[in-house]
């Protein structure tokens, strides 16, 4: 993935973050998922007063892409307004592994910091269908 493609993915995630519904935590996150086809699907976190029904930005982006018929993904960007770059939570790591395998994960904040990881670095020894 080129630097420009990463920058574009981060920009899409940052824009998606603006639509987050986070009235309880005030922790707004945006994600942008790039399909192998080049299409980009965005998501933001959507909180619910029961908390357990809250969806993270990464899962929203993946489910949106899947619901539109896309399969196969090569990168996801996650953007939050934090000093420390925010990785996907455990539930999102499982979903990302299931549908994106060893995709590139770009972590960024609004201050311009960025790092790139692979899903296999964030989720070693992942459980998947190969165990079934």
LODREN-910688 format. One record per residue: residue number from 1; residue in one letter; x, y, z of N, C-alpha, C in turn. Coordinates in Angstrom, 2 decimals. Layout:
BEGIN
ATOM     n   res        nx        ny        nz       cax       cay       caz        cx        cy        cz
ATOM   NUM     A         X         Y         Z         X         Y         Z         X         Y         Z
...
//
This chain:
BEGIN
ATOM     n   res        nx        ny        nz       cax       cay       caz        cx        cy        cz
ATOM     1     X      0.85     -1.17      0.00      0.00      0.00      0.00      0.90      1.23      0.00
ATOM     2     X      0.58      2.20     -0.82      1.40      3.41     -0.91      1.07      4.38      0.22
ATOM     3     X      1.97      5.33      0.44      1.71      6.36      1.45      0.45      7.15      1.13
ATOM     4     X      0.22      7.45     -0.15     -0.98      8.19     -0.55     -2.23      7.39     -0.25
ATOM     5     X     -2.20      6.09     -0.53     -3.36      5.24     -0.24     -3.63      5.19      1.26
ATOM     6     X     -2.58      5.12      2.06     -2.75      5.16      3.52     -3.34      6.48      3.96
ATOM     7     X     -2.82      7.57      3.41     -3.32      8.91      3.75     -4.80      9.04      3.40
ATOM     8     X     -5.18      8.54      2.23     -6.59      8.59      1.82     -7.48      7.75      2.74
ATOM     9     X     -6.98      6.60      3.17     -7.75      5.74      4.06     -7.91      6.40      5.43
ATOM    10     X     -6.85      7.02      5.92     -6.91      7.75      7.19     -7.91      8.90      7.09
ATOM    11     X     -7.89      9.63      5.97     -8.83     10.74      5.78    -10.27     10.25      5.79
ATOM    12     X    -10.52      9.11      5.15    -11.88      8.55      5.13    -12.31      8.14      6.53
ATOM    13     X    -11.39      7.54      7.31    -11.70      7.15      8.68    -11.95      8.38      9.56
ATOM    14     X    -11.16      9.42      9.36    -11.34     10.66     10.13    -12.69     11.28      9.86
ATOM    15     X    -13.10     11.28      8.59    -14.41     11.84      8.23    -15.53     10.98      8.83
ATOM    16     X    -15.38      9.67      8.79    -16.40      8.78      9.36    -16.53      9.01     10.86
ATOM    17     X    -15.42      9.30     11.51    -15.40      9.55     12.96    -16.34     10.69     13.34
ATOM    18     X    -16.48     11.66     12.46    -17.36     12.82     12.73    -18.81     12.40     12.91
ATOM    19     X    -19.19     11.25     12.39    -20.58     10.77     12.49    -20.81      9.84     13.68
ATOM    20     X    -19.78      9.63     14.49    -19.91      8.72     15.64    -21.03      9.18     16.56
ATOM    21     X    -21.71      8.18     17.11    -22.76      8.44     18.11    -22.22      7.91     19.43
ATOM    22     X    -21.62      8.81     20.21    -20.95      8.40     21.45    -21.36      9.30     22.61
ATOM    23     X    -22.67      9.36     22.93    -23.12     10.27     23.98    -22.72      9.83     25.40
ATOM    24     X    -22.28      8.60     25.57    -21.94      8.11     26.91    -20.44      8.17     27.16
ATOM    25     X    -19.65      7.64     26.26    -18.20      7.62     26.46    -17.52      8.87     25.90
ATOM    26     X    -18.17      9.51     24.93    -17.57     10.64     24.21    -16.27     10.24     23.51
ATOM    27     X    -16.09      8.96     23.28    -14.91      8.41     22.62    -15.31      8.08     21.20
ATOM    28     X    -15.03      9.00     20.28    -15.47      8.85     18.88    -14.36      8.22     18.05
ATOM    29     X    -14.72      7.18     17.31    -13.76      6.43     16.50    -14.32      6.31     15.09
ATOM    30     X    -13.43      6.42     14.12    -13.79      6.20     12.72    -12.92      5.11     12.15
ATOM    31     X    -13.46      4.37     11.21    -12.71      3.32     10.53    -13.00      3.40      9.04
ATOM    32     X    -12.00      3.02      8.24    -12.18      2.92      6.79    -11.52      1.62      6.35
ATOM    33     X    -12.28      0.81      5.65    -11.86     -0.51      5.21    -11.73     -0.50      3.70
ATOM    34     X    -10.57     -0.94      3.20    -10.38     -0.98      1.75    -10.51     -2.41      1.25
ATOM    35     X    -11.42     -2.59      0.31    -11.63     -3.89     -0.30    -10.57     -4.12     -1.37
ATOM    36     X    -10.36     -5.38     -1.70     -9.43     -5.71     -2.78     -9.81     -5.04     -4.08
ATOM    37     X    -11.08     -4.75     -4.25    -11.58     -4.08     -5.46    -11.21     -2.60     -5.48
ATOM    38     X    -10.74     -2.07     -4.35    -10.42     -0.65     -4.25    -11.50      0.19     -3.59
ATOM    39     X    -12.70     -0.38     -3.45    -13.78      0.36     -2.78    -13.45      0.55     -1.31
ATOM    40     X    -13.86      1.68     -0.78    -13.64      2.00      0.64    -14.98      2.06      1.35
ATOM    41     X    -15.04      1.38      2.49    -16.24      1.35      3.32    -15.88      1.94      4.67
ATOM    42     X    -16.69      2.87      5.14    -16.40      3.53      6.41    -17.36      3.09      7.49
ATOM    43     X    -16.96      3.34      8.71    -17.81      3.07      9.86    -17.41      3.96     11.01
ATOM    44     X    -18.33      4.16     11.92    -18.06      4.91     13.14    -18.68      4.14     14.30
ATOM    45     X    -18.22      4.42     15.50    -18.81      3.72     16.64    -20.21      4.28     16.91
ATOM    46     X    -21.09      3.38     17.31    -22.48      3.74     17.58    -22.84      3.15     18.93
ATOM    47     X    -22.96      4.03     19.92    -23.24      3.59     21.29    -24.74      3.45     21.53
ATOM    48     X    -25.05      2.66     22.54    -26.41      2.42     22.97    -26.40      2.45     24.49
ATOM    49     X    -27.47      2.89     25.09    -27.51      3.02     26.54    -27.30      1.69     27.27
ATOM    50     X    -27.50      0.58     26.60    -27.25     -0.71     27.24    -25.78     -1.12     27.15
ATOM    51     X    -24.97     -0.35     26.47    -23.53     -0.57     26.26    -23.22     -1.88     25.55
ATOM    52     X    -23.81     -2.98     25.93    -23.54     -4.26     25.28    -23.96     -4.29     23.82
ATOM    53     X    -24.85     -3.42     23.43    -25.31     -3.37     22.04    -24.54     -2.34     21.21
ATOM    54     X    -23.55     -1.72     21.81    -22.71     -0.76     21.10    -21.89     -1.48     20.03
ATOM    55     X    -21.73     -0.82     18.89    -20.88     -1.36     17.82    -19.69     -0.44     17.60
ATOM    56     X    -18.53     -1.05     17.43    -17.31     -0.29     17.15    -17.25      0.07     15.68
ATOM    57     X    -16.47      1.08     15.37    -16.32      1.57     14.00    -15.84      0.48     13.05
ATOM    58     X    -14.88     -0.33     13.50    -14.32     -1.36     12.63    -15.37     -2.37     12.21
ATOM    59     X    -16.20     -2.80     13.17    -17.23     -3.78     12.84    -18.30     -3.18     11.94
ATOM    60     X    -18.64     -1.91     12.16    -19.61     -1.25     11.30    -19.09     -1.24      9.86
ATOM    61     X    -17.82     -0.89      9.67    -17.25     -0.85      8.31    -17.25     -2.23      7.66
ATOM    62     X    -16.85     -3.25      8.41    -16.83     -4.61      7.87    -18.24     -5.07      7.51
ATOM    63     X    -19.19     -4.88      8.40    -20.55     -5.34      8.15    -21.18     -4.57      6.99
ATOM    64     X    -20.88     -3.28      6.90    -21.39     -2.48      5.78    -20.86     -3.05      4.46
ATOM    65     X    -19.57     -3.33      4.40    -18.96     -3.87      3.18    -19.56     -5.22      2.83
ATOM    66     X    -19.68     -6.10      3.82    -20.24     -7.43      3.58    -21.69     -7.33      3.11
ATOM    67     X    -22.45     -6.41      3.71    -23.87     -6.28      3.36    -24.05     -5.73      1.95
ATOM    68     X    -23.00     -5.11      1.41    -23.05     -4.60      0.04    -22.40     -5.57     -0.94
ATOM    69     X    -22.10     -6.79     -0.47    -21.61     -7.84     -1.35    -20.11     -7.91     -1.53
ATOM    70     X    -19.37     -7.09     -0.84    -17.90     -7.08     -1.00    -17.29     -8.22     -0.20
ATOM    71     X    -16.27     -8.83     -0.75    -15.51     -9.88     -0.07    -14.04     -9.66     -0.38
ATOM    72     X    -13.19     -9.83      0.59    -11.75     -9.66      0.39    -11.32     -8.23      0.67
ATOM    73     X    -10.49     -8.07      1.70    -10.06     -6.73      2.12     -8.56     -6.74      2.38
ATOM    74     X     -7.92     -5.62      2.11     -6.47     -5.59      2.29     -5.97     -4.57      3.30
ATOM    75     X     -6.83     -3.65      3.75     -6.37     -2.66      4.72     -7.54     -2.03      5.46
ATOM    76     X     -7.26     -1.62      6.69     -8.23     -0.88      7.48     -7.48      0.20      8.25
ATOM    77     X     -8.08      1.38      8.31     -7.53      2.48      9.10     -8.47      2.75     10.26
ATOM    78     X     -7.89      3.01     11.43     -8.66      3.31     12.64     -8.16      4.63     13.18
ATOM    79     X     -9.07      5.59     13.36     -8.69      6.93     13.81     -9.49      7.31     15.05
ATOM    80     X     -8.78      7.80     16.06     -9.41      8.30     17.29     -8.66      9.55     17.73
ATOM    81     X     -9.33     10.35     18.54     -8.70     11.56     19.08     -8.03     11.21     20.40
ATOM    82     X     -6.86     10.61     20.31     -6.12     10.17     21.48     -4.64     10.47     21.27
ATOM    83     X     -3.91     10.58     22.36     -2.46     10.72     22.24     -1.84      9.40     21.82
ATOM    84     X     -2.27      8.35     22.46     -1.79      7.00     22.17     -2.66      6.41     21.07
ATOM    85     X     -2.06      5.86     20.04     -2.83      5.28     18.93     -3.69      4.13     19.44
ATOM    86     X     -4.93      4.08     18.97     -5.92      3.15     19.50     -6.09      1.95     18.57
ATOM    87     X     -5.72      0.75     19.03     -5.90     -0.45     18.21     -7.34     -0.97     18.34
ATOM    88     X     -7.74     -1.86     17.44     -9.07     -2.47     17.55     -9.20     -3.27     18.84
ATOM    89     X    -10.42     -3.30     19.38    -10.69     -4.09     20.58    -10.67     -5.58     20.21
ATOM    90     X    -10.81     -6.43     21.19    -10.77     -7.87     20.96    -11.86     -8.36     20.02
ATOM    91     X    -13.08     -7.88     20.20    -14.18     -8.30     19.32    -13.91     -7.88     17.88
ATOM    92     X    -13.40     -6.68     17.70    -13.09     -6.21     16.35    -11.94     -6.98     15.73
ATOM    93     X    -10.97     -7.34     16.55     -9.85     -8.14     16.04    -10.35     -9.48     15.51
ATOM    94     X    -11.29    -10.09     16.22    -11.84    -11.37     15.76    -12.56    -11.19     14.42
ATOM    95     X    -13.40    -10.17     14.31    -14.14     -9.92     13.07    -13.17     -9.57     11.94
ATOM    96     X    -12.20     -8.71     12.21    -11.22     -8.35     11.18    -10.45     -9.58     10.70
ATOM    97     X    -10.05    -10.46     11.63     -9.34    -11.66     11.22    -10.23    -12.56     10.36
ATOM    98     X    -11.46    -12.72     10.78    -12.40    -13.60     10.06    -12.60    -13.14      8.63
ATOM    99     X    -12.73    -11.84      8.41    -13.09    -11.34      7.08    -11.94    -10.68      6.32
ATOM   100     X    -10.90    -10.26      7.03     -9.80     -9.53      6.38     -8.47    -10.27      6.47
ATOM   101     X     -8.45    -11.35      7.20     -7.22    -12.13      7.43     -6.07    -11.23      7.85
ATOM   102     X     -4.93    -11.35      7.22     -3.74    -10.62      7.66     -3.62     -9.25      6.99
ATOM   103     X     -4.72     -8.51      7.01     -4.75     -7.18      6.38     -3.83     -6.20      7.11
ATOM   104     X     -3.49     -5.16      6.41     -2.73     -4.06      7.00     -3.67     -3.25      7.89
ATOM   105     X     -3.21     -2.90      9.08     -4.00     -2.10     10.01     -3.24     -0.80     10.25
ATOM   106     X     -3.86      0.30      9.87     -3.25      1.62     10.03     -3.91      2.29     11.23
ATOM   107     X     -3.12      2.59     12.24     -3.62      3.27     13.42     -3.18      4.72     13.33
ATOM   108     X     -4.12      5.65     13.53     -3.79      7.07     13.42     -4.60      7.87     14.43
ATOM   109     X     -4.11      9.08     14.71     -4.87      9.99     15.55     -5.03     11.33     14.83
ATOM   110     X     -5.78     12.22     15.42     -6.04     13.50     14.78     -4.81     14.41     14.79
ATOM   111     X     -3.81     14.05     15.57     -2.57     14.83     15.63     -1.58     14.48     14.54
ATOM   112     X     -1.93     13.54     13.68     -1.05     13.18     12.58     -0.12     12.01     12.85
ATOM   113     X     -0.19     11.42     14.04      0.62     10.23     14.31      0.02      9.04     13.58
ATOM   114     X      0.87      8.10     13.15      0.39      6.95     12.42      1.40      5.82     12.55
ATOM   115     X      0.88      4.61     12.63      1.71      3.42     12.58      0.97      2.36     11.78
ATOM   116     X      1.71      1.44     11.22      1.13      0.38     10.41      1.50     -0.96     11.03
ATOM   117     X      0.50     -1.83     11.18      0.68     -3.17     11.70     -0.02     -4.15     10.77
ATOM   118     X      0.18     -5.42     11.00     -0.57     -6.46     10.31     -1.50     -7.07     11.35
ATOM   119     X     -2.61     -7.63     10.90     -3.53     -8.28     11.83     -2.82     -9.39     12.59
ATOM   120     X     -1.91    -10.11     11.96     -1.21    -11.21     12.64     -0.36    -10.70     13.81
ATOM   121     X      0.07     -9.43     13.75      0.80     -8.83     14.87     -0.14     -8.48     16.02
ATOM   122     X     -1.34     -8.01     15.66     -2.31     -7.60     16.67     -3.10     -8.77     17.24
ATOM   123     X     -3.12     -9.88     16.51     -3.99    -11.00     16.89     -3.28    -12.32     16.61
ATOM   124     X     -2.18    -12.59     17.33     -1.44    -13.83     17.10     -2.27    -15.05     17.56
ATOM   125     X     -2.05    -16.16     16.91     -2.75    -17.41     17.25     -4.27    -17.24     17.25
ATOM   126     X     -4.77    -16.56     16.23     -6.21    -16.28     16.15     -7.02    -17.55     15.94
ATOM   127     X     -8.19    -17.57     16.53     -9.15    -18.66     16.31     -9.92    -18.35     15.04
ATOM   128     X    -10.06    -19.34     14.15    -10.85    -19.16     12.95    -11.44    -20.50     12.53
ATOM   129     X    -12.05    -20.53     11.36    -12.76    -21.72     10.89    -11.84    -22.93     10.73
ATOM   130     X    -10.54    -22.72     10.65     -9.63    -23.84     10.48     -9.62    -24.75     11.72
ATOM   131     X    -10.13    -24.25     12.85    -10.19    -25.05     14.07    -11.48    -25.87     14.17
ATOM   132     X    -12.42    -25.60     13.32    -13.72    -26.26     13.40    -13.73    -27.59     12.68
//
